[in-house]
Amino acid sequence: MSEPGDPLARLQREVERLSAEVQRQSIELKALRDRVRRLEPKATRAVRETQFGLTAVNRIGALTLAIGIIFFFKYAVDSQWIGARGRTLLGVAGGLALIAAAEWLRRRGERVFAQGIAGCGVAVLYITCYAAFAWYHLVGESGAAVCLIAIPAAAIALSLRYDHAAIAALALERVRAARAEN
């Protein structure tokens, strides 16, 4: 047998101590991993709920803005504040301003809000182009056709830029609705 001061005995005791420490650390690590696994889905769910809430509020806000613009426009027309050309120019300017505001928001990192504002701008441009042709007769049939094709194409390009299909879906829905009207 080895003596207490024997280097081999000391080495054996140190190996046993280190083995026990490794085993203890391994158990603690496993417990920590289990705890993280239990907490992770709750955090992920909270992020998804927040994202859904922000997206829903954004879409509702964009729709409300578009409806507000339409009603104000209708009020201005009924009050005869502006003529047909002025209405069309205001519609184009408003649509382009909304798209420019969306681009500004996108650069600031407000992607969700930028998507809603861009979609609203596309809707305003499309309605303006349709009104210039069907209601005011300011644009000929071929000019309106080019315009009513170019706006959804621009919306698809915006959806690629903003990395979100909602804008393209809006554009394709506008095309489908226009076909149904004709």
C-alpha positions in Angstrom: 0.0 0.0 0.0 1.1 3.6 -0.6 2.0 5.9 2.2 0.0 9.2 2.9 2.9 11.4 1.6 3.3 9.2 -1.5 3.0 11.2 -4.7 0.9 8.4 -6.4 -1.6 8.4 -3.5 -1.9 12.2 -3.7 -2.4 12.0 -7.5 -5.1 9.4 -7.0 -7.0 11.5 -4.4 -6.7 14.6 -6.8 -8.1 12.5 -9.7 -11.0 11.3 -7.5 -11.7 14.9 -6.3 -11.7 16.2 -9.9 -13.9 13.4 -11.1 -16.4 14.3 -8.4 -16.2 18.0 -9.4 -16.8 17.2 -13.1 -19.8 15.0 -12.2 -21.2 17.8 -10.0 -20.7 20.4 -12.8 -22.3 18.1 -15.3 -25.4 17.7 -13.1 -25.6 21.5 -12.7 -25.2 22.1 -16.4 -28.0 19.6 -17.2 -30.3 21.3 -14.7 -29.5 24.7 -16.2 -30.2 23.5 -19.8 -33.6 22.1 -18.6 -34.4 25.4 -17.0 -33.5 27.3 -20.1 -35.6 24.9 -22.3 -38.6 25.5 -20.0 -38.2 29.3 -20.2 -37.5 29.7 -23.9 -41.0 29.0 -25.3 -42.6 31.6 -23.1 -40.2 34.3 -24.2 -40.6 33.3 -27.9 -44.4 33.3 -27.5 -44.3 36.8 -25.9 -42.3 38.1 -28.9 -44.7 36.5 -31.4 -47.7 38.0 -29.5 -46.1 41.5 -29.4 -45.2 41.2 -33.1 -48.8 40.1 -34.0 -50.2 43.0 -31.9 -48.0 45.6 -33.6 -48.8 44.2 -37.0 -52.5 44.1 -36.4 -52.5 47.7 -35.0 -50.5 48.8 -38.0 -52.8 47.3 -40.5 -55.8 48.7 -38.8 -54.1 52.1 -38.7 -53.2 52.0 -42.4 -56.8 51.0 -43.3 -58.2 53.8 -41.1 -55.8 56.3 -42.7 -56.8 55.2 -46.2 -60.6 55.5 -45.3 -60.0 58.9 -43.7 -58.2 60.1 -46.9 -61.1 58.8 -49.0 -63.8 60.5 -46.9 -61.9 63.8 -46.8 -61.4 63.6 -50.5 -65.1 62.9 -51.0 -66.0 65.8 -48.7 -63.7 68.2 -50.7 -65.3 67.0 -53.9 -68.9 67.5 -52.6 -68.0 70.9 -51.4 -66.5 71.7 -54.8 -63.2 72.8 -53.3 -61.2 71.2 -56.1 -61.8 70.2 -59.7 -61.2 66.9 -61.4 -57.5 67.7 -62.3 -56.8 69.0 -58.8 -58.3 65.8 -57.3 -56.2 63.6 -59.4 -53.0 65.6 -58.7 -53.8 65.5 -54.9 -54.3 61.7 -55.1 -51.0 61.2 -56.9 -49.1 63.5 -54.6 -50.7 61.9 -51.5 -49.9 58.4 -52.7 -46.3 59.3 -53.5 -45.9 61.1 -50.2 -47.1 58.0 -48.3 -44.6 55.8 -50.2 -41.9 58.4 -49.4 -42.9 58.4 -45.7 -42.8 54.6 -45.7 -39.3 54.6 -47.2 -38.2 57.1 -44.5 -39.7 54.8 -41.8 -38.0 51.8 -43.3 -34.6 53.4 -43.1 -35.3 54.3 -39.4 -35.9 50.6 -38.7 -39.7 50.8 -38.4 -40.4 48.0 -40.8 -43.9 47.1 -39.8 -45.1 50.7 -39.9 -43.4 51.3 -43.2 -45.2 48.3 -44.7 -48.6 49.6 -43.7 -47.9 53.1 -45.0 -46.5 51.8 -48.3 -49.6 49.7 -48.8 -51.8 52.7 -48.1 -49.8 54.7 -50.6 -50.2 52.1 -53.3 -54.0 52.0 -52.6 -54.2 55.7 -52.9 -52.3 55.7 -56.2 -54.4 52.9 -57.6 -57.7 54.6 -56.7 -56.5 57.9 -58.1 -55.6 56.3 -61.4 -58.9 54.5 -61.6 -60.8 57.7 -60.8 -58.9 59.7 -63.4 -60.0 57.2 -66.0 -63.5 56.0 -65.0 -64.9 59.0 -63.2 -63.1 62.1 -64.5 -62.2 60.9 -68.0 -58.8 62.7 -67.7 -56.9 59.6 -68.9 -57.5 57.6 -72.0 -58.1 53.8 -72.0 -54.5 52.9 -73.0 -53.0 55.4 -70.5 -55.2 54.0 -67.7 -54.3 50.4 -68.7 -50.6 51.3 -68.4 -51.1 53.0 -65.1 -53.3 50.2 -63.6 -50.6 47.7 -64.5 -47.6 49.9 -63.4 -49.0 50.5 -59.9 -49.4 46.8 -59.0 -46.0 46.1 -60.5 -44.5 48.9 -58.3 -46.4 47.4 -55.3 -44.7 44.0 -56.0 -41.3 45.8 -56.2 -42.1 47.5 -52.9 -43.0 44.1 -51.3 -39.7 42.8 -52.3 -37.9 45.9 -50.9 -39.8 45.7 -47.7 -39.5 41.9 -47.6 -43.2 41.4 -46.9 -45.9 39.8 -49.1 -48.8 41.9 -47.8 -48.0 44.8 -50.1 -47.9 42.5 -53.1 -51.1 40.8 -52.0 -52.8 44.3 -51.9 -51.6 45.0 -55.4 -52.8 41.7 -56.7 -56.2 42.1 -55.0 -56.5 45.5 -56.7 -55.9 43.9 -60.1 -58.5 41.2 -59.3 -61.0 43.8 -58.2 -60.5 45.9 -61.3 -61.0 42.8 -63.5 -64.3 42.1 -61.6 -65.5 45.6 -62.2 -64.9 45.4 -66.0 
